[in-house]
Amino acid sequence: MIYNSIIDTIGNTPLVRLNKVNQGIPGEILVKVEYFNPGNSMKDRMAIKMVEDAEKAGLLKPGGTIIEGTSGNTGMGLALAAIAKGYKCIFTMADKQSKEKIDILKAVGAEVIVCPTNVAPEDPRSYYSVAKKLNKDIPNSFYPNQYDNLSNWRAHYESTGPEIWRDSEGKVTHYAAGVGTGGTISGTSKFLKEQNPDIVSVGIDTYGSVFKKYKETGIFDENEIYPYLTEGIGEDILPKNVDFSLIDHFIKVTDKDAAIMTRRLSREEGLFVGWSAGSAVHGALEYAREHLKEGDRMVILLPDHGSRYVGKVYNDEWMKNHGFLEDKTFATARDIISARSGDYQLVVVGKSDKVRDAIALMNESSVSQIPVMENGQVVGSITDNKLLSKIITDPSLKDASVTDVMEDSMKFVALGSTLDVLSSMVDKEKAVLVRDELDRIHIITKHDILTAVTK
Ligand SMILES: Cc1ncc(COP(=O)(O)O)c(C=O)c1O
């Protein structure tokens, strides 16, 4: 068969049985290997659809420029579409992305602008904001906005879903995929559930992202947001392409568990896949171990190719430096709190307690910051030096309630967070919180991290 251009080869990726990493788990586990797409990821599917839908809507005209904020894979898909159709591409990218991804986009003719990762989406330096501004400034430019452009999920509704249904011979019972923009899981799940409403859809999320809590409680919790390393999944926003009604469960996977599973997929299954594929398989198998029965058939989508991660999860030095290999150089939050005595008790104050009593408690327990609680939930914090400057300005605050002086809550981190992640989060004064296996809350301060580093 001869194709007219490379973009005609997008889709029809294979469904492959897992044989090793799923041992002991009931049912059949199949993976949809999306690196067989010409841009080496499932994003080719939505990139070409966003471009063609924009052409139909008159948003993209001959000679135009495509501008997008992308972690690399969407950029590759858009670059291939642009080559086939004669457009120019400019991409903005967060600086946590692998260097390989940036070089790859340049290789296919795109201009790449690297932006800081750890700034809020609305900050003018963020890759979202820079892309929007370029779109405003450059005439005849088109900003696909993969987060909110519904052609994204529709591409997977039209191709990924039907392929899985066809290739699993209608026997798929569970579908699992990572959630970033949400296009892949929403479009595929919608198609599959229309064929069989009993199909269960499992979304894979990261620690540091808002999705799981939002699905389970309806709360967009800023305290869930903190830096993580896995590329492509998890968000600090709610993209329009995530249809929460189509995702039955979310599972969070740590950077480390994902990295280890990614390497196992290569070595034990011959699947040289990217980091988020490790997240998807680790999380999906965690779900499968508890919920799958003999005769069930789970399909897990593997987003991209391992070549983009040779400097990271496939590099032993990098893995060791992040504490992801057994002879780790970094301890984790778990190590810090497990060194504490069994009767450890977090010092807390209630929201309606008096400031005067909170100060006495801080003195008595020799702590400089305390979480503020209400109905078992952490709702804020007080730190001694901020409190002091407030009281110096207004001495009557001593008799006020804690609620009148409290600051934002400390953020929660995962038990497996390594010291490098912890130290990036413990900013000037504020500590972080972590829940242990018994659901007790612990505080980790800069001092705890320094002690652990020097051990
Ligand atoms: C490597 C990788 N994995 C997973 C995803 C998540 O897919 P989606 O954006 O369709 O939710 C992305 C998205 O950027 C990705 O690049």
The ligand as an SDF file (V2000), in Angstrom:
LIG
                    3D

 16 16  0  0  0  0  0  0  0  0999 V2000
    3.5700   11.4280   27.0080 C   0  0  0  0  0  0  0  0  0  0  0  0
    2.1440   11.7540   27.2640 C   0  0  0  0  0  0  0  0  0  0  0  0
    1.4020   10.9140   27.9630 N   0  0  0  0  0  0  0  0  0  0  0  0
    0.1030   11.1640   28.2440 C   0  0  0  0  0  0  0  0  0  0  0  0
   -0.5130   12.3290   27.8420 C   0  0  0  0  0  0  0  0  0  0  0  0
   -1.9620   12.5840   28.2290 C   0  0  0  0  0  0  0  0  0  0  0  0
   -2.8800   12.5040   27.1600 O   0  0  0  0  0  0  0  0  0  0  0  0
   -4.0830   13.5110   27.0480 P   0  0  0  0  0  0  0  0  0  0  0  0
   -3.5170   14.8860   26.8940 O   0  0  0  0  0  0  0  0  0  0  0  0
   -4.8660   13.0970   25.8520 O   0  0  0  0  0  0  0  0  0  0  0  0
   -4.8980   13.3950   28.3020 O   0  0  0  0  0  0  0  0  0  0  0  0
    0.2420   13.2410   27.1330 C   0  0  0  0  0  0  0  0  0  0  0  0
   -0.3190   14.5310   26.7710 C   0  0  0  0  0  0  0  0  0  0  0  0
    0.3770   15.4980   26.5420 O   0  0  0  0  0  0  0  0  0  0  0  0
    1.6010   12.9450   26.8110 C   0  0  0  0  0  0  0  0  0  0  0  0
    2.3680   13.8050   26.1200 O   0  0  0  0  0  0  0  0  0  0  0  0
  1  2  1  0
  2  3  1  0
  2 15  2  0
  3  4  2  0
  4  5  1  0
  5  6  1  0
  5 12  2  0
  6  7  1  0
  7  8  1  0
  8  9  2  0
  8 10  1  0
  8 11  1  0
 12 13  1  0
 12 15  1  0
 13 14  2  0
 15 16  1  0
M  END
$$$$
